[in-house]
Amino acid sequence: MNFKLTAKLLMALITLSLVLYGLSSAINPLFGWERSLLNEPWQLVALAIAFSFIAGFAYPKIRGIRKGDSLMAFTRQAHEVAGRQLVTNSVLFVHAMEDGKRGDKIGIRFSNGLSGEGVIQSYEEFLIPARITITHSETKGEVRFE
């Protein structure tokens, strides 16, 4: 869900609903309507809320991932410390270098300037960026497969 879009659309549609309700006494006679949806302010507000939530959920799936979007990648690294094998999980934020949809393999750029490739796992959700699984990355001229 795109929270920013939902909030903006909600405010705009509620404002439009209230303006239409305020003008309903002038609009209804123009079309010859005695009663219409414009006479019911709560129905207009309910429609505005419903449409903004539907748009907020549908937009990330329709839009997909665009070049320059920030993506979140979970990495798992094995380290040897004092003869013991330690595994650490970390989150990396990368940027998409090309457009794509779920399941597509796209080029990515890490914050340190290195590049790689990954498969899009999910689109952005409520306050969480889109997720990607890194398939390979560049490490100082070498390519490392994970």
Secondary structure, DSSP 8 states (H G I E B T S, - for coil): --HHHHHHHHHHHHHHHHHHHHTHHHHHHHHT-SS-GGG-HHHHHHHHHHHHHHHHHHHHHHH-B-TT-EEEEEEEEEEEETTEEEEEEEEEEEEESS-B-TT-EEEEE-TTS-EEEEEEEE--BTTB-EEEEEEEEEETTEEEE-
